[in-house]
Each structure stands twice: as structure tokens, then as C-alpha cells.
Amino acid sequence: MGLLGELLLLPFAPVRGTGWVLRKVVDEAEKQYYDPAAIQAELRALEERLEAGEIDEAEFDRLEDSLLDRLEQKQKGMQGQ
């Protein structure tokens, strides 16, 4: 892009910068959300809650399935790369 184009787009620089920052935040959030180590830690904490009687078996199964689905999605994503 030439100098003239850059000058014309200069007023939109804050918007472009904000968009870039938002993309980086979303990328990092997804990275942490699908991190296998984080999911395994959540599974351990979930099991501790079950053993402590904080949740019942049905709630444990529902939450465990959700965590295992996240782990599976991460693995599928890695295979597609």
C-alpha cells in the first residue's frame, strides 16, 4: 500500500489496532481453553468435588463429558493442521 493509501486509512488506525488486539485475546483464550493440561487439572478438581460430595454423579458425568469433548476437539484440531 502506498503512502497515499496509508494517509487515507490513518483515521481508521485505532479501529484496526483494536481489531488486532481482540483477535490476539481470542486466540489466547482459545489456547488456554483447549490446553490439555488445563483440562486435566479441571478433571482432577471435578473428581475431588465428587468425592467431597459437592456434586452428585449426574452432575459429575455431565461436566466430565463437557471437558472430554473439549479435549477431543483439541486433538481433532491438531490432526487437521
N, CA, C and O atoms as a Tinker XYZ file with bonds, in Angstrom:
   324  protein
     1  N      0.859000   -1.158000    0.000000    73     2
     2  CA     0.000000    0.000000    0.000000    64     1     3
     3  C      0.906000    1.221000    0.000000    63     2     4     5
     4  O      1.901000    1.277000    0.722000    81     3
     5  N      0.550000    2.172000   -0.803000    73     3     6
     6  CA     1.375000    3.351000   -0.935000    64     5     7
     7  C      1.159000    4.352000    0.184000    63     6     8     9
     8  O      0.320000    4.171000    1.066000    81     7
     9  N      1.937000    5.399000    0.117000    73     7    10
    10  CA     1.872000    6.441000    1.134000    64     9    11
    11  C      0.496000    7.085000    1.163000    63    10    12    13
    12  O     -0.042000    7.353000    2.238000    81    11
    13  N     -0.080000    7.337000   -0.015000    73    11    14
    14  CA    -1.406000    7.955000   -0.077000    64    13    15
    15  C     -2.459000    7.062000    0.583000    63    14    16    17
    16  O     -3.319000    7.550000    1.316000    81    15
    17  N     -2.390000    5.782000    0.327000    73    15    18
    18  CA    -3.325000    4.848000    0.943000    64    17    19
    19  C     -3.194000    4.827000    2.454000    63    18    20    21
    20  O     -4.190000    4.797000    3.176000    81    19
    21  N     -1.952000    4.844000    2.923000    73    19    22
    22  CA    -1.716000    4.873000    4.368000    64    21    23
    23  C     -2.284000    6.147000    4.985000    63    22    24    25
    24  O     -2.882000    6.104000    6.060000    81    23
    25  N     -2.101000    7.270000    4.315000    73    23    26
    26  CA    -2.629000    8.538000    4.830000    64    25    27
    27  C     -4.148000    8.535000    4.877000    63    26    28    29
    28  O     -4.748000    9.046000    5.822000    81    27
    29  N     -4.767000    7.959000    3.857000    73    27    30
    30  CA    -6.229000    7.909000    3.824000    64    29    31
    31  C     -6.784000    6.983000    4.905000    63    30    32    33
    32  O     -7.864000    7.235000    5.441000    81    31
    33  N     -6.065000    5.927000    5.225000    73    31    34
    34  CA    -6.530000    4.963000    6.222000    64    33    35
    35  C     -6.106000    5.317000    7.646000    63    34    36    37
    36  O     -6.503000    4.645000    8.598000    81    35
    37  N     -5.306000    6.364000    7.793000    73    35    38
    38  CA    -4.810000    6.747000    9.109000    64    37    39
    39  C     -5.912000    6.976000   10.142000    63    38    40    41
    40  O     -5.746000    6.562000   11.289000    81    39
    41  N     -7.032000    7.616000    9.789000    73    39    42
    42  CA    -8.086000    7.788000   10.803000    64    41    43
    43  C     -8.659000    6.467000   11.324000    63    42    44    45
    44  O     -9.243000    6.430000   12.407000    81    43
    45  N     -8.498000    5.402000   10.570000    73    43    46
    46  CA    -9.036000    4.103000   10.977000    64    45    47
    47  C     -8.029000    3.256000   11.748000    63    46    48    49
    48  O     -8.330000    2.121000   12.117000    81    47
    49  N     -6.845000    3.791000   11.992000    73    47    50
    50  CA    -5.802000    3.040000   12.689000    64    49    51
    51  C     -6.262000    2.542000   14.060000    63    50    52    53
    52  O     -5.996000    1.385000   14.387000    81    51
    53  N     -6.940000    3.354000   14.881000    73    51    54
    54  CA    -7.388000    2.824000   16.179000    64    53    55
    55  C     -8.341000    1.632000   16.043000    63    54    56    57
    56  O     -8.288000    0.701000   16.846000    81    55
    57  N     -9.196000    1.659000   15.047000    73    55    58
    58  CA   -10.131000    0.552000   14.828000    64    57    59
    59  C     -9.377000   -0.698000   14.401000    63    58    60    61
    60  O     -9.654000   -1.797000   14.881000    81    59
    61  N     -8.417000   -0.520000   13.489000    73    59    62
    62  CA    -7.623000   -1.673000   13.042000    64    61    63
    63  C     -6.802000   -2.234000   14.195000    63    62    64    65
    64  O     -6.669000   -3.450000   14.328000    81    63
    65  N     -6.257000   -1.363000   15.024000    73    63    66
    66  CA    -5.478000   -1.802000   16.176000    64    65    67
    67  C     -6.335000   -2.544000   17.185000    63    66    68    69
    68  O     -5.908000   -3.553000   17.747000    81    67
    69  N     -7.539000   -2.048000   17.414000    73    67    70
    70  CA    -8.460000   -2.707000   18.341000    64    69    71
    71  C     -8.831000   -4.091000   17.831000    63    70    72    73
    72  O     -8.907000   -5.046000   18.604000    81    71
    73  N     -9.061000   -4.194000   16.530000    73    71    74
    74  CA    -9.378000   -5.498000   15.935000    64    73    75
    75  C     -8.240000   -6.482000   16.105000    63    74    76    77
    76  O     -8.467000   -7.657000   16.394000    81    75
    77  N     -7.018000   -6.010000   15.929000    73    75    78
    78  CA    -5.852000   -6.870000   16.095000    64    77    79
    79  C     -5.751000   -7.363000   17.543000    63    78    80    81
    80  O     -5.509000   -8.544000   17.792000    81    79
    81  N     -5.940000   -6.447000   18.485000    73    79    82
    82  CA    -5.872000   -6.806000   19.899000    64    81    83
    83  C     -6.953000   -7.829000   20.242000    63    82    84    85
    84  O     -6.684000   -8.800000   20.948000    81    83
    85  N     -8.160000   -7.619000   19.751000    73    83    86
    86  CA    -9.255000   -8.560000   20.020000    64    85    87
    87  C     -8.948000   -9.947000   19.462000    63    86    88    89
    88  O     -9.236000  -10.956000   20.106000    81    87
    89  N     -8.362000   -9.999000   18.261000    73    87    90
    90  CA    -8.009000  -11.306000   17.684000    64    89    91
    91  C     -6.965000  -12.006000   18.544000    63    90    92    93
    92  O     -7.041000  -13.217000   18.747000    81    91
    93  N     -5.998000  -11.260000   19.046000    73    91    94
    94  CA    -4.962000  -11.852000   19.896000    64    93    95
    95  C     -5.559000  -12.365000   21.207000    63    94    96    97
    96  O     -5.186000  -13.438000   21.682000    81    95
    97  N     -6.484000  -11.601000   21.793000    73    95    98
    98  CA    -7.123000  -12.015000   23.045000    64    97    99
    99  C     -7.926000  -13.297000   22.829000    63    98   100   101
   100  O     -7.857000  -14.220000   23.641000    81    99
   101  N     -8.679000  -13.354000   21.746000    73    99   102
   102  CA    -9.482000  -14.549000   21.441000    64   101   103
   103  C     -8.566000  -15.751000   21.195000    63   102   104   105
   104  O     -8.843000  -16.850000   21.673000    81   103
   105  N     -7.487000  -15.545000   20.458000    73   103   106
   106  CA    -6.549000  -16.645000   20.196000    64   105   107
   107  C     -5.979000  -17.203000   21.502000    63   106   108   109
   108  O     -5.905000  -18.419000   21.680000    81   107
   109  N     -5.580000  -16.318000   22.411000    73   107   110
   110  CA    -5.013000  -16.753000   23.684000    64   109   111
   111  C     -6.067000  -17.459000   24.543000    63   110   112   113
   112  O     -5.774000  -18.462000   25.194000    81   111
   113  N     -7.292000  -16.930000   24.539000    73   111   114
   114  CA    -8.368000  -17.556000   25.319000    64   113   115
   115  C     -8.653000  -18.965000   24.807000    63   114   116   117
   116  O     -8.838000  -19.890000   25.599000    81   115
   117  N     -8.689000  -19.130000   23.489000    73   115   118
   118  CA    -8.916000  -20.459000   22.921000    64   117   119
   119  C     -7.760000  -21.394000   23.247000    63   118   120   121
   120  O     -7.972000  -22.571000   23.536000    81   119
   121  N     -6.550000  -20.877000   23.200000    73   119   122
   122  CA    -5.374000  -21.685000   23.519000    64   121   123
   123  C     -5.462000  -22.207000   24.951000    63   122   124   125
   124  O     -5.187000  -23.381000   25.200000    81   123
   125  N     -5.839000  -21.353000   25.880000    73   123   126
   126  CA    -5.962000  -21.772000   27.276000    64   125   127
   127  C     -7.167000  -22.691000   27.482000    63   126   128   129
   128  O     -7.096000  -23.643000   28.259000    81   127
   129  N     -8.272000  -22.407000   26.788000    73   127   130
   130  CA    -9.498000  -23.197000   26.939000    64   129   131
   131  C     -9.277000  -24.646000   26.495000    63   130   132   133
   132  O     -9.799000  -25.573000   27.114000    81   131
   133  N     -8.503000  -24.837000   25.422000    73   131   134
   134  CA    -8.289000  -26.174000   24.876000    64   133   135
   135  C     -6.972000  -26.802000   25.334000    63   134   136   137
   136  O     -6.610000  -27.871000   24.843000    81   135
   137  N     -6.249000  -26.174000   26.253000    73   135   138
   138  CA    -4.984000  -26.696000   26.732000    64   137   139
   139  C     -5.213000  -28.014000   27.474000    63   138   140   141
   140  O     -5.933000  -28.046000   28.472000    81   139
   141  N     -4.600000  -29.107000   26.989000    73   139   142
   142  CA    -4.812000  -30.414000   27.639000    64   141   143
   143  C     -4.452000  -30.423000   29.125000    63   142   144   145
   144  O     -5.137000  -31.068000   29.920000    81   143
   145  N     -3.400000  -29.725000   29.504000    73   143   146
   146  CA    -3.006000  -29.690000   30.920000    64   145   147
   147  C     -4.087000  -29.013000   31.763000    63   146   148   149
   148  O     -4.385000  -29.463000   32.869000    81   147
   149  N     -4.666000  -27.945000   31.248000    73   147   150
   150  CA    -5.729000  -27.248000   31.978000    64   149   151
   151  C     -6.978000  -28.123000   32.088000    63   150   152   153
   152  O     -7.639000  -28.147000   33.126000    81   151
   153  N     -7.292000  -28.832000   31.022000    73   151   154
   154  CA    -8.465000  -29.719000   31.036000    64   153   155
   155  C     -8.249000  -30.848000   32.042000    63   154   156   157
   156  O     -9.164000  -31.199000   32.787000    81   155
   157  N     -7.052000  -31.414000   32.066000    73   155   158
   158  CA    -6.761000  -32.487000   33.021000    64   157   159
   159  C     -6.844000  -31.984000   34.460000    63   158   160   161
   160  O     -7.309000  -32.699000   35.348000    81   159
   161  N     -6.392000  -30.755000   34.686000    73   159   162
   162  CA    -6.492000  -30.171000   36.030000    64   161   163
   163  C     -7.958000  -29.984000   36.417000    63   162   164   165
   164  O     -8.338000  -30.219000   37.564000    81   163
   165  N     -8.771000  -29.564000   35.461000    73   163   166
   166  CA   -10.205000  -29.403000   35.725000    64   165   167
   167  C    -10.854000  -30.746000   36.004000    63   166   168   169
   168  O    -11.740000  -30.841000   36.853000    81   167
   169  N    -10.423000  -31.787000   35.299000    73   167   170
   170  CA   -10.958000  -33.131000   35.558000    64   169   171
   171  C    -10.609000  -33.600000   36.969000    63   170   172   173
   172  O    -11.442000  -34.191000   37.655000    81   171
   173  N     -9.375000  -33.334000   37.399000    73   171   174
   174  CA    -8.973000  -33.716000   38.758000    64   173   175
   175  C     -9.799000  -32.957000   39.800000    63   174   176   177
   176  O    -10.252000  -33.534000   40.789000    81   175
   177  N     -9.985000  -31.676000   39.567000    73   175   178
   178  CA   -10.771000  -30.857000   40.502000    64   177   179
   179  C    -12.222000  -31.333000   40.536000    63   178   180   181
   180  O    -12.858000  -31.342000   41.590000    81   179
   181  N    -12.730000  -31.722000   39.387000    73   179   182
   182  CA   -14.096000  -32.223000   39.306000    64   181   183
   183  C    -14.247000  -33.514000   40.108000    63   182   184   185
   184  O    -15.236000  -33.703000   40.815000    81   183
   185  N    -13.262000  -34.394000   39.991000    73   183   186
   186  CA   -13.295000  -35.646000   40.751000    64   185   187
   187  C    -13.224000  -35.381000   42.259000    63   186   188   189
   188  O    -13.885000  -36.053000   43.051000    81   187
   189  N    -12.418000  -34.396000   42.637000    73   187   190
   190  CA   -12.332000  -34.023000   44.053000    64   189   191
   191  C    -13.670000  -33.498000   44.570000    63   190   192   193
   192  O    -14.060000  -33.784000   45.702000    81   191
   193  N    -14.367000  -32.732000   43.740000    73   191   194
   194  CA   -15.683000  -32.222000   44.125000    64   193   195
   195  C    -16.679000  -33.358000   44.307000    63   194   196   197
   196  O    -17.510000  -33.322000   45.215000    81   195
   197  N    -16.596000  -34.366000   43.444000    73   195   198
   198  CA   -17.477000  -35.528000   43.560000    64   197   199
   199  C    -17.186000  -36.276000   44.860000    63   198   200   201
   200  O    -18.103000  -36.630000   45.602000    81   199
   201  N    -15.915000  -36.510000   45.123000    73   199   202
   202  CA   -15.529000  -37.241000   46.337000    64   201   203
   203  C    -15.888000  -36.460000   47.603000    63   202   204   205
   204  O    -16.177000  -37.060000   48.638000    81   203
   205  N    -15.873000  -35.134000   47.527000    73   203   206
   206  CA   -16.208000  -34.295000   48.684000    64   205   207
   207  C    -17.716000  -34.149000   48.861000    63   206   208   209
   208  O    -18.179000  -33.576000   49.847000    81   207
   209  N    -18.481000  -34.672000   47.899000    73   207   210
   210  CA   -19.936000  -34.597000   47.987000    64   209   211
   211  C    -20.515000  -33.261000   47.547000    63   210   212   213
   212  O    -21.686000  -32.979000   47.804000    81   211
   213  N    -19.705000  -32.432000   46.884000    73   211   214
   214  CA   -20.185000  -31.131000   46.426000    64   213   215
   215  C    -21.115000  -31.250000   45.221000    63   214   216   217
   216  O    -21.991000  -30.411000   45.010000    81   215
   217  N    -20.909000  -32.311000   44.435000    73   215   218
   218  CA   -21.768000  -32.560000   43.270000    64   217   219
   219  C    -22.170000  -34.023000   43.280000    63   218   220   221
   220  O    -21.509000  -34.858000   43.897000    81   219
   221  N    -23.271000  -34.327000   42.583000    73   219   222
   222  CA   -23.704000  -35.718000   42.503000    64   221   223
   223  C    -23.133000  -36.367000   41.237000    63   222   224   225
   224  O    -22.481000  -35.715000   40.422000    81   223
   225  N    -23.394000  -37.651000   41.103000    73   223   226
   226  CA   -22.856000  -38.424000   39.987000    64   225   227
   227  C    -23.328000  -37.893000   38.628000    63   226   228   229
   228  O    -22.549000  -37.844000   37.676000    81   227
   229  N    -24.594000  -37.499000   38.543000    73   227   230
   230  CA   -25.141000  -36.990000   37.277000    64   229   231
   231  C    -24.449000  -35.700000   36.865000    63   230   232   233
   232  O    -24.096000  -35.528000   35.698000    81   231
   233  N    -24.254000  -34.799000   37.811000    73   231   234
   234  CA   -23.566000  -33.540000   37.526000    64   233   235
   235  C    -22.117000  -33.810000   37.130000    63   234   236   237
   236  O    -21.593000  -33.185000   36.207000    81   235
   237  N    -21.474000  -34.740000   37.830000    73   235   238
   238  CA   -20.104000  -35.117000   37.508000    64   237   239
   239  C    -20.023000  -35.630000   36.065000    63   238   240   241
   240  O    -19.150000  -35.214000   35.303000    81   239
   241  N    -20.931000  -36.528000   35.701000    73   239   242
   242  CA   -20.923000  -37.085000   34.343000    64   241   243
   243  C    -21.116000  -36.003000   33.290000    63   242   244   245
   244  O    -20.445000  -36.004000   32.258000    81   243
   245  N    -22.032000  -35.083000   33.555000    73   243   246
   246  CA   -22.306000  -34.011000   32.588000    64   245   247
   247  C    -21.067000  -33.124000   32.405000    63   246   248   249
   248  O    -20.681000  -32.816000   31.278000    81   247
   249  N    -20.458000  -32.723000   33.505000    73   247   250
   250  CA   -19.285000  -31.850000   33.432000    64   249   251
   251  C    -18.068000  -32.578000   32.860000    63   250   252   253
   252  O    -17.281000  -31.994000   32.116000    81   251
   253  N    -17.923000  -33.847000   33.209000    73   251   254
   254  CA   -16.815000  -34.640000   32.678000    64   253   255
   255  C    -16.944000  -34.784000   31.159000    63   254   256   257
   256  O    -15.958000  -34.654000   30.433000    81   255
   257  N    -18.158000  -35.052000   30.688000    73   255   258
   258  CA   -18.380000  -35.168000   29.244000    64   257   259
   259  C    -18.006000  -33.879000   28.528000    63   258   260   261
   260  O    -17.405000  -33.907000   27.454000    81   259
   261  N    -18.364000  -32.753000   29.129000    73   259   262
   262  CA   -18.034000  -31.460000   28.535000    64   261   263
   263  C    -16.520000  -31.264000   28.438000    63   262   264   265
   264  O    -16.015000  -30.802000   27.415000    81   263
   265  N    -15.805000  -31.613000   29.494000    73   263   266
   266  CA   -14.349000  -31.478000   29.484000    64   265   267
   267  C    -13.704000  -32.429000   28.480000    63   266   268   269
   268  O    -12.766000  -32.052000   27.777000    81   267
   269  N    -14.201000  -33.651000   28.415000    73   267   270
   270  CA   -13.653000  -34.615000   27.464000    64   269   271
   271  C    -13.939000  -34.197000   26.027000    63   270   272   273
   272  O    -13.123000  -34.443000   25.139000    81   271
   273  N    -15.089000  -33.569000   25.787000    73   271   274
   274  CA   -15.393000  -33.039000   24.456000    64   273   275
   275  C    -14.392000  -31.957000   24.060000    63   274   276   277
   276  O    -13.939000  -31.915000   22.916000    81   275
   277  N    -14.046000  -31.078000   25.012000    73   275   278
   278  CA   -13.045000  -30.040000   24.743000    64   277   279
   279  C    -11.709000  -30.666000   24.386000    63   278   280   281
   280  O    -11.039000  -30.224000   23.452000    81   279
   281  N    -11.324000  -31.685000   25.120000    73   279   282
   282  CA   -10.055000  -32.357000   24.862000    64   281   283
   283  C    -10.068000  -33.015000   23.485000    63   282   284   285
   284  O     -9.079000  -32.959000   22.754000    81   283
   285  N    -11.177000  -33.628000   23.140000    73   283   286
   286  CA   -11.309000  -34.275000   21.834000    64   285   287
   287  C    -11.265000  -33.252000   20.700000    63   286   288   289
   288  O    -10.650000  -33.502000   19.664000    81   287
   289  N    -11.915000  -32.099000   20.889000    73   287   290
   290  CA   -11.891000  -31.051000   19.869000    64   289   291
   291  C    -10.475000  -30.562000   19.640000    63   290   292   293
   292  O    -10.091000  -30.305000   18.499000    81   291
   293  N     -9.697000  -30.427000   20.690000    73   291   294
   294  CA    -8.304000  -30.005000   20.562000    64   293   295
   295  C     -7.515000  -31.019000   19.755000    63   294   296   297
   296  O     -6.732000  -30.651000   18.880000    81   295
   297  N     -7.723000  -32.301000   20.050000    73   295   298
   298  CA    -6.989000  -33.342000   19.341000    64   297   299
   299  C     -7.378000  -33.385000   17.865000    63   298   300   301
   300  O     -6.524000  -33.597000   17.004000    81   299
   301  N     -8.655000  -33.187000   17.574000    73   299   302
   302  CA    -9.096000  -33.145000   16.172000    64   301   303
   303  C     -8.492000  -31.948000   15.463000    63   302   304   305
   304  O     -8.106000  -32.040000   14.297000    81   303
   305  N     -8.410000  -30.830000   16.159000    73   303   306
   306  CA    -7.828000  -29.629000   15.584000    64   305   307
   307  C     -6.353000  -29.814000   15.254000    63   306   308   309
   308  O     -5.860000  -29.303000   14.249000    81   307
   309  N     -5.662000  -30.547000   16.109000    73   307   310
   310  CA    -4.241000  -30.795000   15.877000    64   309   311
   311  C     -4.028000  -31.736000   14.700000    63   310   312   313
   312  O     -3.037000  -31.606000   13.981000    81   311
   313  N     -4.936000  -32.677000   14.491000    73   311   314
   314  CA    -4.810000  -33.608000   13.383000    64   313   315
   315  C     -5.059000  -32.901000   12.064000    63   314   316   317
   316  O     -4.498000  -33.288000   11.038000    81   315
   317  N     -5.900000  -31.862000   12.076000    73   315   318
   318  CA    -6.224000  -31.139000   10.855000    64   317   319
   319  C     -5.141000  -30.183000   10.418000    63   318   320   321
   320  O     -5.193000  -29.659000    9.306000    81   319
   321  N     -4.153000  -29.944000   11.276000    73   319   322
   322  CA    -3.101000  -28.975000   10.936000    64   321   323
   323  C     -2.039000  -29.598000   10.098000    63   322   324
   324  O     -1.077000  -28.927000    9.721000    81   323
